[in-house]
């Protein structure tokens, strides 16, 4: 029985792919003298913690301090975009979906690879406090392994006091889906465009694919 919902953030609550790609291109050119590809963005970066991606891009040649400095640089680029870009907005149909969940008193939280600074900016810009308690959100604080490890979804389920198997998860990344499924989540809805859904729908635990939240009926699950 489904008792609660866990949302990934980037690509689910907001479709911020162009903003994230712009920021990562800056870092990639600095580390590798080349831009990232869409394939790398979707399969190796989405859902992965910033520091882990920086290490991979550098060929694991940077010290922890250097990794942190470059991660902070990427965060600052994103923070500027979060404050100014009109592209940073709730996914289509999501406000209504949030309101339905709230009306039915369904437990909800977020499991994201964002830093706390980016999370607080997102809460303010998108008015997420209307639906979520920031204290129950799992974000990248460096204390647990990032996706695809199961920790983020295990911790998120604990925050709303239910089992992972009792959660409905919305994810847009292969690494995120693997994280949720390995945590024990059995009901995952993939979010993306047609091309992306062809990949995501093949992942274990995925029961449905949607382009946006006008395509989901809450009564299907509750």
C-alpha positions, -999 to 999 in steps of 0.1 A, spaced: 0 0 0 13 34 -10 14 59 20 36 87 8 54 103 -22 91 112 -26 101 135 -54 135 139 -70 141 176 -77 160 184 -109 141 172 -139 110 163 -118 99 193 -97 117 216 -121 128 209 -157 160 228 -154 181 207 -179 193 238 -199 204 256 -167 223 225 -153 239 219 -187 251 255 -189 267 253 -155 283 219 -161 297 230 -195 316 258 -177 331 232 -153 338 207 -180 356 232 -202 377 241 -172 386 205 -163 387 188 -197 387 216 -223 355 203 -238 317 206 -234 295 178 -221 273 158 -244 236 152 -238 243 115 -233 268 123 -205 244 148 -189 215 124 -189 233 92 -179 263 102 -159 255 136 -143 217 137 -136 210 125 -101 247 124 -91 263 146 -65 283 175 -77 315 164 -60 313 129 -75 309 144 -110 338 168 -105 360 138 -94 350 118 -125 356 147 -149 390 153 -134 400 116 -137 402 114 -99 433 136 -100 421 164 -77 425 167 -40 394 168 -18 400 206 -13 402 211 -51 370 191 -56 352 211 -30 364 244 -45 352 235 -80 319 221 -66 314 255 -49 321 272 -82 294 251 -100 270 258 -71 276 296 -75 268 294 -112 236 275 -105 226 299 -77 229 329 -101 207 311 -126 182 300 -100 177 337 -90 173 351 -125 163 326 -151 126 324 -162 132 287 -170 134 279 -133 98 271 -125 76 242 -114 70 214 -139 38 216 -158 8 205 -137 28 201 -106 12 229 -85 -22 212 -89 -7 178 -81 9 192 -49 -24 207 -39 -42 173 -44 -17 155 -22 -20 182 4 -58 180 4 -56 142 9 -31 146 37 -6 124 18 30 124 32 55 139 8 92 149 8 121 154 -16 153 134 -22 178 156 -40 215 158 -48 213 196 -44 234 214 -18 215 231 11 222 265 -3 206 256 -36 177 239 -18 169 270 2 170 292 -29 147 267 -46 123 267 -17 121 305 -17 118 310 -55 92 282 -60 74 287 -27 78 250 -19 71 257 17 34 257 7 37 219 4 70 206 19 87 208 53 123 217 45 134 198 76 122 166 60 140 170 27 171 149 20 198 169 3 235 166 -3 251 172 31 281 149 24 271 124 51 258 96 29 267 81 -5 250 98 -35 227 81 -60 227 54 -73 234 42 -38 201 36 -19 208 59 10 189 90 -2 156 72 -6 160 52 26 166 84 45 137 102 28 113 74 37 125 76 73 119 114 73 82 108 66 81 77 89 72 51 63 90 22 46 105 26 11 82 -1 -1 53 22 9 65 51 -12 57 63 -47 88 79 -63 90 104 -92 124 103 -109 140 115 -142 174 98 -141 187 62 -143 209 67 -113 179 80 -93 157 51 -103 185 26 -94 188 44 -60 151 42 -53 147 6 -64 177 -6 -44 162 12 -14 132 -10 -17 108 13 -36 86 -8 -59 65 20 -75 85 45 -95 71 70 -121 96 81 -147 95 118 -159 109 129 -192 105 134 -229 97 106 -253 134 98 -260 143 98 -223 113 76 -214 124 49 -237 154 44 -215 137 50 -181 108 27 -187 133 -2 -190 145 3 -154 134 -20 -126 106 -6 -105 92 18 -131 55 14 -135 46 44 -156 62 72 -177 49 108 -179 60 139 -197 46 162 -170 21 162 -141 -10 167 -162 -6 131 -171 -8 116 -136 -40 107 -117 -35 106 -80 -64 81 -76 -43 56 -95 -21 52 -64 -42 63 -35 
